[in-house]
Amino acid sequence: MNPHDAQSSLEDIRRLQETTKNEIVRRSFAMPRVIIVALGLFVTFASIDLETPWRLIGGALGLFLYVAVGIVYEYRASVQRQPTIQEVLYHGAVLIGICMIFGVGRTLAFALLDAPAHGLMSQAMFGAILASLAYVATAPVNRLVMRSFVQQGGRRS
């Protein structure tokens, strides 16, 4: 192998690594996935103030959507990798932030709109709308953070 072939092979490897990193980021916060996750969060949060059988059904359905979309997207991904500790902590922080936004939305619905505490159009519904919209709106920021995590992971190996 001459030096030109070796250099060409290294450039191909780097190009393919960059393509792989871009695919990881693209699929992790693809808009269909973000919308289905937001729908799962909405159903889970909105069902909190419903009567007992509907609360359980709504919560189970919402959590199923939230978890199932992650499993399906990871299973169907063309690039598979283990998440780093940083990524897991970041996703946990995002989920905590979304829960906090739900609480703020619920409080605002009580204070500003005088929404009832139970029923379909309750405080939880308004909080769920706010939390779901916040999740969708922050998807570009989450994508940038994920891109930085993937790039850091590539430099360490």
Buried (B, 14 or more C-beta within 10 A) or exposed (E): EEEEEEEEEEEEEEEEEEEBBEBBBEBBBBEEBBBBBBBBBBBBBBBBBBEEEEBEEBBEBBBEBBEEBBEEBEEEEEEEEEBBEEBEEBBEEBEEBBBEBBBBBBEBBBEEEEBBEEEEEBBBBBBBBBBBBBBBEBBEEBBEBBBEBBEEBEEEE
